[in-house]
Amino acid sequence: MNPLVTANFERLLEQNLQTRFMSIYHVFMSMQVNPSSYSPTRVYIPDYDNSSVQFDLSMQQEIRGIPDSHRPLLIPRIFDAKYRHVDADKMYFTDGSLIEESTGFGVFNEIATASYNLHPPCSVYIAELGAIYWALDSVVSRPVGHYYIITDSLSSVEAIRSIRPGKHSPYFLGKIRETLSALSRRCFAITFVWVPSHCSILGNERADSLAKVGAMEGDTYHREIVFNEFYFIVRRNSLVNWQRKWDEDELGRWLHSIIPKQFV
């Protein structure tokens, strides 16, 4: 953090000011991190050949209206009907997981699997992108062909296909688009497929299990950390503090009985 900014905040702390910004500053400084010392201020996001990269979000519409009780039975059938023509070794199922304060990602493929932990700060969104990047990096060493990256993270898919990603986009997003560009030049075809989570699609369930293992006991997958990833910790800590106060307060108990948990 800029030393002048830190000095100003420290002077305000000496005055015992209790404001929202001072609370955020206190939380941030308690993390004892200095993202500017090792994080890039901007991630380069290259373009890629749109003709070789496709996005299939059709299951959003196809599963609409299916009762929750029928989803584990019907959704795998819908998925199998759509993709039974694809060789199993060309499908990469990816997932991210956050357990307590540990984050990891998992990738399942018939001939290649991955299970990694990610150094904090890290959100599930970052983990999902990490899994997708690992899968694409694995495809680089495979024979030229058509490969499918299957994920339950709609936000990740939308970020990848965005024409204008944010200037402070996550490290993995830059690496994904860089790899897609390289694969396009070598005549690979890549299709990103969105599937719903926890609906008994076998590959997705295996990727989910691998992600959980990665979060709790996987080897660390090293990455560069963009400074705005630290906002995730501040937001998470703020939500945790809000939830604790909401649970312990004497007021609003009737509303608490209806809405016991915060919306995140």
Secondary structure as GFF3:
##gff-version 3
##sequence-region A 1 264
A	DSSP	alpha_helix	3	14	.	.	.	ID=ss1
A	DSSP	alpha_helix	20	30	.	.	.	ID=ss2
A	DSSP	three_ten_helix	35	37	.	.	.	ID=ss3
A	DSSP	three_ten_helix	50	52	.	.	.	ID=ss4
A	DSSP	beta_strand	53	56	.	.	.	ID=ss5
A	DSSP	alpha_helix	59	62	.	.	.	ID=ss6
A	DSSP	three_ten_helix	68	70	.	.	.	ID=ss7
A	DSSP	alpha_helix	71	83	.	.	.	ID=ss8
A	DSSP	three_ten_helix	88	90	.	.	.	ID=ss9
A	DSSP	beta_strand	91	99	.	.	.	ID=ss10
A	DSSP	beta_strand	102	108	.	.	.	ID=ss11
A	DSSP	beta_strand	113	118	.	.	.	ID=ss12
A	DSSP	alpha_helix	124	139	.	.	.	ID=ss13
A	DSSP	beta_strand	146	151	.	.	.	ID=ss14
A	DSSP	alpha_helix	154	161	.	.	.	ID=ss15
A	DSSP	alpha_helix	171	185	.	.	.	ID=ss16
A	DSSP	beta_strand	189	194	.	.	.	ID=ss17
A	DSSP	alpha_helix	202	217	.	.	.	ID=ss18
A	DSSP	beta_strand	219	220	.	.	.	ID=ss19
A	DSSP	three_ten_helix	227	230	.	.	.	ID=ss20
A	DSSP	alpha_helix	231	248	.	.	.	ID=ss21
A	DSSP	alpha_helix	253	258	.	.	.	ID=ss22
###
